[in-house]
Each structure stands twice: as structure tokens, then as C-alpha cells.
């Protein structure tokens, strides 16, 4: 696997136990656990990996070799390991060599055109395969505790990505739970049906949008400044913070709608109106109200209610 590097041969042998188990599962749909065969200094007969438990039938005799190589691995190197198996006391049906080396033409020429079988002095033949670590793109079949120990730096980045995704999913759940507390479907119906071209809105209809925007604005301001963190504990702002980052786009639309209305109206009793602004500017302003209201309604239905509009 490109970008990952084990520190020593012991780690490589441990990892290849899982690589071999995964390969056999793919080929036969059987799960066979593998373990290292002996230790350095003992006669291993060119074999590093053997089944943890006895196997029968076609599953018997599957063995592996772990070659940790910084340089090239040629067919002569592979053949030298095969020769060592001549004195292995047990049956061999399939021999899979795993290596960190780069691809080598001599191995490709020997194995890529037709299956290669090595013949032992007793006449027994077994299939030979070479697997390159650089060809692996997914190691999800290796236990996470093993990956974290063998590749601590890479795993910490992977774990951070997982944590980030989980935090985002939590914010989606919070958004769907809490935002309807502050803006219900009646408010969204008002966005869809009110005739903004009349040049005014009722304060009682607009108040819920303004109040939620005000609390959101205080929340994000507090999150950006350490000295204002106490603001987050006021009211229900902690629940607004839980909706982020999933609700960022929704709150941006809420901000745009609130600002579009608030920046151009004056209060008259319970009416927020454009009176006092030249009449020829009303269409531009009310069209802006309408478009921002439509975007806010769309995002509420899509993100909070899960109603996609095609």
C-alpha cells in the first residue's frame, strides 16, 4: 500500500498473516487464521506463515512467505526461497510470497503468462504466487488495533477523519431535532405564501426568523472568541452550536433573509414596511425578499425535513 511502511520484519510478518487470510477468503470464501512459522535462527524452509489450526482437503498445505525488501526482488530471489522448501516436512499445495519490494520484470515474466508450479524432490507440485504490498488500496480487513500499532501516524489521520465524519453526522441529527423547535412548518408555509411585493411584513410573522438569527449570531460570535464563550451557555445557544457544521448553509440563508428585510424596513406598530423608500426601489427590494425567502424555505425542506425538490 503506497505511503505505508512497516518498521521491521516482525511487523511485516504480523501484517502478512492478515494479508494471507484475506487472500484465501477472497479465493475460497473460507476463513483461515495464519501465524508465523518458528523464529529467526530456526530452520523455516523458506516459509514464514502457516495455518494456526490444521486444515483438510484443498485447504491443507497453504503457506506464506514474508519478504521485507527495500530494494528489488527478482525471480532468482523467489526461486531461492522455493528451493528451501525441498526439506519442509509437511505438504505444500499453494505458496504465496508477500513483499514490500517493487514489481520486477523477471517475476512478471515467470508468473503473469500462466500459472507457475514448483516441483519438490519428492515429486509434489505446488502453485506459486507473489503479492505486492504496493498493490493494496484497502486494509480495512486488518483489525484497527493492529493498524494503529503498525502505522500510528497514518492511523491517527484516518481516525481524525472518522471522528470528523461522526461529528458531522451528530450535527445533522441535532439540526433535524432542534431547528423545528424554533422554526416550525407554519413559519415555512408563511415564507412560501406571503406576497412580499406588498412592501411589508407583519412583525408577528417575521419575529421567529429574527430571534433565531439573533441567537445564531451570538452563538458563532462566542465560538470565535474565547472571551465570549459564556454566551454559548445562555438560552438554547448550546443547541444551536450542536447543529453546526451541518446547518451552516441553512443559517447562511436565514441570515440573508433576515438582513434583506431588516435593512430596508421601518417599524410601524406591528407592521414592518418599506414606507419612506422611493416607490421605484420597491420591486428590487421585495424581489430580494422573495428570493431569500424561497432559498430559506428550500433549505429547510431539504436539510431539516429531508424533502428533496427536483
N, C-alpha and C positions, 0 to 999 in steps of 0.2 A: 504494500500500500504506500503510494508516494507520500513523502512527508513524514512518515513514521519510522523510527529507528529504535531497535532494541539495544540494550546496553551490553549484553554478554550472551554467551552460548546457552547458559542456563535459562535465561528469559526466552530465548528463541525456541528451545526445546519445549518449554511450557506452552508457548503460544501455538506451536505446530501441533500439539496434541488436540487443540480445538480446531485448527485448520483441517486436520485429517478427519476428525469426527464429522465436521461439516461436509467435507467432500464425499465421504461414504454415505451420509444421509441423503445428499443430492442424487447419488448414483443408484442407491439401493432402497432408499426410504427406511433404512434400519439405523437405529442409534447405537453406536459402539463407542464406548469410552476408551481413550488411549492413555497410556502412561509411558514415562521414559524407561528405557531398557538399560538396566545397570547404571554404572557411573564411569567417568573417565578413569583410566588405569585398568579397567576390566576389559576382557575380550567381548566386544559388542558385535563383531562380524558385520560391520557396515550398517548396523541397524540401531536406530535411536528410539523408535516408538513401536510399541506393541499393544494389543488389546489388554485392557485392565482385567477382563474376565474371559475365560475360554469361549471360543466360538466354534460353531459346527457348520458343516456344509460349505457352500460357496463363500461364506463369511469368514471361514477359518483361513489363516495364512496371510492376512492383510497386515503389512508392516510399513513403517515410515523411516525416513532419514531426514535429519535437520542439518542443513549446510548454511552456516552463518558466514557469508563471504562478502568482503568489501570490494574485492576485485572480481574478475571474470571467473566463471565456472564453465569449463569445457567438457566435451564428451569424454575425453580421457580421464578427467576427474571423476565423472559419474561412473565410468567403467571400472575405475579403481575401487570404488565403493561396492560395486556389484561383485567383483572378484572376492571381496572379503566375505560375502555371504556363502561361499563354497563350503565353509565349515560350520555354518549355522545349523544347530541340531534339530530345528523344527521346520515344518512345511512353510513354504512361501508361495502364495498364489498371485499377490499383487504387491508391488514395491513402489511407493510414492516418495519422491525426494522433494522436499521443500527448501527453497533457497532465497536468500536476500540478494543474490548476485543478479547482474543484468542478463538479458537474453543473449545467448551465444549461438552463432550460426552452426557450429558443429553439432550442437544438441538439436537444433531445429531440423537440420538435415537428416538426423538419425530418427527422430520421433514424429515429425509432422506429416510424413507421407503415408505411413502405415504403422500399425501397432508394432511395438518392439518387444520381443520376448528374450529374456536372458536364460541360458541353459546352464544349470549347475552340473557338476561332475557326475551326480547320480542320475542324470537324465531329466530331472524335474525342471520344468519351464515356468517362468512367471512374467507377468506383464510389468513393464517399467514405465513410469510417468514422472515428469518433472513439473513442479508447480512453482511459479514465481510470486513472491510476496508483492511485487510492484503491480501485479495484475489485479489484486484485490481492491475493490472500491467500497466494500461494506464489511464491517467487522461486528455487526450487531448480534451475531450468533455467539460471540465471546462474552462471558459474564462481565458486567460492568466493573465489579471489584477487581477483576484481573486486568482489564484495560486501564483502570485508574492507577494501578500499581506499575504496569509496564510502560505506560505512556502518560505520566502525570500532567505534563504541560498541555498536551493535546486534549486530554480528557477534561481538564479544568475549563478549557474553552468550549468544549462540547457541552459540559454541564451548565456553563453560563448561558449557552444558547437555549438549553432545555428550560432553565429557570426563567429566562426571559419570555419564552413561549407560554409557560404556565402562568406567569404574571399577567400576560395579555389576556389569556382565557379567563382569568379571575376578574379582570376589569370588564370583560364582556358580560359576565354573569351579573356583576354589580350594576352595570349600565341598564340592563334589562329589568333589574329588580327595583332600582331606586328612582330612575328618571320618571317613571309613571306616577310616583308619589307627588312629584312637583308639577308635572305637565300631564294631564290625563287626555284621553281621546276627545273629550269635549273641546278642549283648547285647540287640538289639531283640526277638528271639524271647523272651528271658527276661522283658522288660517285658510282653509280651503273654500269657505263660503262667503267671507266678508268681502264687500265691494270696496276695495281700497281707493278706487277712483273718486269716491265722495270727498276725500280730503280730510277725513278724521277717523279716529278710533275711540271707542269707549274705554275710559281708564280701567273700568272693572274687567274688561276683556284682555287688556294689554298687561295688567299688573302681574300676572303669573309669569309672563315671559321676562319682564324686567326684574322681578325678585330673584328668579333663578339665575339670570345673568349676573346680578349683583353678587350673589353668593359664590358663583363660579369665579368671578373676577377676584374676589377676596381670597379664595382658595389658591388659585395659581400664583397670586402675588406672594402669599405666605410661603408657598413651596419654593419660590425662587429666592427668598431672603430669610436667612437663618434667624434674624432678629424678630421675625414676624410669625414664627411657627405656632405661637399660641393662638393665632387666628384660626388655624385649622380645627381647633377643638371647639370652636363656637358653633352653636346651632347644629346643622347637619352637614357642615362642610367636610367632615371626615368622610362622609358617604360620597360626596362629590369627588373627592380625591381618589376613592376606590374605583370610580368609573373611568379613570384615566389609565392608560392612553387610549382605550378603545373608543371613548366618547369624544376624542379631540375634534373630529370633523363635525360632529353634532353641535358641540359647544361653539365652534367657529361660526357655524350657520346661525346659531342663536345670537351670538354677538353681532353679526352683520345685520340681522333683522332688528334687534333692539336699537342698535346705533342708527340705522336708517330712519327709524321712526322718531327716536328721542331727539336727534339732532335738528329736526325740522318742524317740530310742533310746539305749540304753547298750550298750557292748561287753561281750561275754562270750565269750572265746576267739575263734572265727571267726564268731560269731553276733551280729547287731545286733538287739536285741529291745526290746519295749515293757515288759518285766518291771519292776515297780515303779510303773507308772502304773495308776491305778484301772481296773478292767476295763470299767466303764461308759463310759469315754472311748475305748476301743479302736476301736469302729466308726467314730466320727468321724475318728479319725486314719488308720486303714487305708483308709477311703474316699478320704481326701485323697491318700494314697499312690497308690491305684489310678487316680484321675482324672488326677493329674500324670504318672504313667507312661504312660497312654493318650495324653495330649497329646504327650508327647515322642516316643512311637512313631509317632504320626500325622505329625508334622512331619519326622521322619527319612525316613519312606517318601515323603512328598510332596516335600520340598526336596532331599534327597540322592539318593534312588533314583528320583524322578520318577514315583512310583506314586500317582496320584490316586484317592481313595476317594470315591465318590458316594453 
